[in-house]
Amino acid sequence: MTRRAGRDKAGRFLAEGAQAVREALAWAGAGRGRVHELYATAVAVDRNPELVQAASAAGVRVSPVTDAAAASLSETVTPQGVVAVCDLVDVPLEGVLERARLVAVLYGVADPGNAGTVVRVADAAGADAVVFAGDAVDPHNGKCVRASTGSVFHLPLVRERDADAVFSACREVGLRLVAADGYATDDLVVAEGRGELDRPTAWVFGSEAHGLPDDVVAGLDAAVKVPIYGEAESLNLATAAAVCLYASARAHRS
Amino acid sequence: MTRRAGRDKAGRFLAEGAQAVREALAWAGAGRGRVHELYATAVAVDRNPELVQAASAAGVRVSPVTDAAAASLSETVTPQGVVAVCDLVDVPLEGVLERARLVAVLYGVADPGNAGTVVRVADAAGADAVVFAGDAVDPHNGKCVRASTGSVFHLPLVRERDADAVFSACREVGLRLVAADGYATDDLVVAEGRGELDRPTAWVFGSEAHGLPDDVVAGLDAAVKVPIYGEAESLNLATAAAVCLYASARAHRS
């Protein structure tokens, strides 16, 4: 389950570390999914009695494991010794976007740390969903789960290889598709001034290394850049996403 | 020079990789500092003829090195084979804040990747300076330089262990000291509504792990949080800084 194929086959993934396990149990407690089992080393049980208690209260079996076994389940160099086996969190594209006002679409974002950080930002900004479109990283990847600091359990995540299907679904529910594109003519200030950010919006973000392909940008409703006031060439993916998503969140609330 | 003490003693640091070297040469070309020497492997010379040309045009000696020597100068696992020996970029606190309207103060931020990303964000948002205050990472750290993607060469950076001296200097030039603090009562929207973001501002950011100590927050002029609209507990340092600095940049320009 430390590999995508294994996760997809099992329909399960591993949430590792005290924080992720806490969020997984809350997610299961809210009826959003199921935690099947909790593996914990003796040290981890000592250190996190509240997790063991919460798991037991939720009817989740807690299985003691050796440090070596915990390390083999871990993708980090310093395993915390506590791992929850969870149902996959992703949901189908159909239905999830209804009544959505703010959505983040990650197009071909391959870096799990970046993707997880954007999930965290989207959660904080009150987005209704995050869609992993095209050839993107699996949100259940251990690094992505970790970078999201629990946010993978907070808002609906969709995996859809067919990016055109994602864009069509957004349009059908009235979401304006806006490319976050450093090469765009208009910046956020211009878009805000025109009242464009007031509208229900699906922001489309490309990978940090390659950005969005030109033909993808051309097929969307608009392209907007974050204004650069200094000498920096660009922002990184997560900070650009933070500025864009919060600009929409503010416009939607004012 | 891969260690702080060595860099401080030599008064020099290493800018590694094609992008950092390009920015270092532009920085030197603008008379902001000096590049003493460029080390490049044969492969790197082949791959980056424009860098070698720019160095020669600027009177910077280009010394061929073996892959092994380049690797020993490198802090990355995949060295690019090109390293510039540069004067330290930091400037004294005195004078640098005059006429400043937007400053980022990193208080005790120890993680070089986070610090470098904030330097990049501050540069993009048009900040006048970044101050590394208290027990913070050295901005010349290789990871910090890399994460800044050249921005360490773009705007004045100050290193000052005495955080109170930093806060006094900010106040003297009329900068309002605002703690970015997830536990603050007021959020950015409230501060913006009151017109507080229109004022010249020094944002004070704490470390990702510990935030700002209570006594530091208590000594500043205000504390403001980024509003959290979803279930996330917080934002990470770089994304929080992006939202705060861009909120000020927008307020200063509207």
Boltz contact constraints between the chains, C-beta under 6 A:
constraints:
  - contact:
      token1: [A, 120]
      token2: [B, 232]
      max_distance: 6.0
  - contact:
      token1: [A, 121]
      token2: [B, 239]
      max_distance: 6.0
  - contact:
      token1: [A, 123]
      token2: [B, 230]
      max_distance: 6.0
  - contact:
      token1: [A, 123]
      token2: [B, 231]
      max_distance: 6.0
  - contact:
      token1: [A, 123]
      token2: [B, 232]
      max_distance: 6.0
  - contact:
      token1: [A, 124]
      token2: [B, 228]
      max_distance: 6.0
  - contact:
      token1: [A, 124]
      token2: [B, 230]
      max_distance: 6.0
  - contact:
      token1: [A, 124]
      token2: [B, 232]
      max_distance: 6.0
  - contact:
      token1: [A, 124]
      token2: [B, 235]
      max_distance: 6.0
  - contact:
      token1: [A, 125]
      token2: [B, 229]
      max_distance: 6.0
  - contact:
      token1: [A, 126]
      token2: [B, 229]
      max_distance: 6.0
  - contact:
      token1: [A, 126]
      token2: [B, 230]
      max_distance: 6.0
  - contact:
      token1: [A, 151]
      token2: [B, 232]
      max_distance: 6.0
  - contact:
      token1: [A, 154]
      token2: [B, 231]
      max_distance: 6.0
  - contact:
      token1: [A, 228]
      token2: [B, 124]
      max_distance: 6.0
  - contact:
      token1: [A, 229]
      token2: [B, 125]
      max_distance: 6.0
  - contact:
      token1: [A, 229]
      token2: [B, 126]
      max_distance: 6.0
  - contact:
      token1: [A, 229]
      token2: [B, 249]
      max_distance: 6.0
  - contact:
      token1: [A, 230]
      token2: [B, 123]
      max_distance: 6.0
  - contact:
      token1: [A, 230]
      token2: [B, 124]
      max_distance: 6.0
  - contact:
      token1: [A, 230]
      token2: [B, 126]
      max_distance: 6.0
  - contact:
      token1: [A, 231]
      token2: [B, 123]
      max_distance: 6.0
  - contact:
      token1: [A, 231]
      token2: [B, 154]
      max_distance: 6.0
  - contact:
      token1: [A, 232]
      token2: [B, 120]
      max_distance: 6.0
  - contact:
      token1: [A, 232]
      token2: [B, 123]
      max_distance: 6.0
  - contact:
      token1: [A, 232]
      token2: [B, 124]
      max_distance: 6.0
  - contact:
      token1: [A, 232]
      token2: [B, 151]
      max_distance: 6.0
  - contact:
      token1: [A, 235]
      token2: [B, 124]
      max_distance: 6.0
  - contact:
      token1: [A, 238]
      token2: [B, 239]
      max_distance: 6.0
  - contact:
      token1: [A, 239]
      token2: [B, 121]
      max_distance: 6.0
  - contact:
      token1: [A, 239]
      token2: [B, 238]
      max_distance: 6.0
  - contact:
      token1: [A, 239]
      token2: [B, 239]
      max_distance: 6.0
  - contact:
      token1: [A, 239]
      token2: [B, 242]
      max_distance: 6.0
  - contact:
      token1: [A, 242]
      token2: [B, 239]
      max_distance: 6.0
  - contact:
      token1: [A, 242]
      token2: [B, 242]
      max_distance: 6.0
  - contact:
      token1: [A, 242]
      token2: [B, 243]
      max_distance: 6.0
  - contact:
      token1: [A, 243]
      token2: [B, 242]
      max_distance: 6.0
  - contact:
      token1: [A, 243]
      token2: [B, 246]
      max_distance: 6.0
  - contact:
      token1: [A, 246]
      token2: [B, 243]
      max_distance: 6.0
  - contact:
      token1: [A, 249]
      token2: [B, 229]
      max_distance: 6.0
